[in-house]
Amino acid sequence: MKYNDIIKVIQKEYPRLSKGHRLIAEYLINHYDTAAFMTAASLGETVGVSESTVVRFANVLGYEGYRELQKELQELVKSKLTTVQRISLSSEFSNFENALREVIKKDIHNIENILKEIDYRAFHEALNITLEAEHVYILGLRSSSFLAGYLGFYLNFILDNVKIITAGPNDVFEQLFKANKRDVIIGISYPRYSKRTLEALDYAKGKGCKVLTITDSLMSPANQYSDCTLIASSNMISFVDSLVAPMSLINAFIIALGTKKGKQITDYFEDLENIWKKHDVYITNNNHNKE
């Protein structure tokens, strides 16, 4: 049996584990990057259990053996590697044909995982928190800034008082200075996680804001500040981060918000269409034919 987020599986099974298996589980949750390259014997010695107990632990989680569990851990570790380390692991992208095929396959796999792993209650809660907020702050830095900009662009059509926090001349803390308990901050955080994003989420949490996070797993450091977490994997062993699955999740979030707003959104976009037409914002068929 293969799980795409082994830590999530361990956390779910933890209450039902024996004392010895809990020792292994705790070590894997806290030191998965080290454990990924340990033998069953060395892992058992480290936590104080036998090698056979480690093997049985893998079986309890649904794996045929420790090697299968170890492989899953190594896949998790790969998603946290530095850019230089990622390049050294990119052999599967060795030519143009492989690059095209493998990248698209991984993106499809990441999107499919959203449907397998999404917590629909969390998704519904995130919609309600956003709709009920007085102000909506959207934060995503570095590569996540593209996701934040996209989300903010469309939410500005749906909601009032949406603000995208940027890495501009004003520090993120200054941009969040007026935030309060009636507001929500949507934090987007993907490996390699921006320290500034985490500091900003902590700051917003301290001001009483609701915190929603869009991130890659429940092991993400952003999750510790979150009132509601939406998961979309970005697993891509290369020097770039894959934002395809997060973008798909954000699309679904935007459309669901628009659906909840109902006729109000229809009326709003009808007014916008008139404005766009009046000021010739978009190329129309007639304009195109004239050229």
Buried (B, 14 or more C-beta within 10 A) or exposed (E): EEBBBBBBBBBEBEEEBEEBBBBBBBBBBEBBEBBBEBEBBEBBBBBEBEBEBBBBBBEBBEBEEBEBBBBBBBBBBBBBBEEEEBEEEBEBBEEEEEBEEBBEEBBEBBBEBBEEBBBEEBBEBBBEBBBEBEBBBBBBBBBBBBBBEBBBEBBBBBBEEBBBBBBEEEEBEEBBEEBEEEBBBBBBBBBBBBEBBBEBBEBBBEBEBBBBBBBBBBBBBBBEBBBBBBBBBBBBBBBEBBBBBBBBBBEBBBEBBBEBBEEEBEEBBEEEEEEEEEEEEEEEEEEEEEE
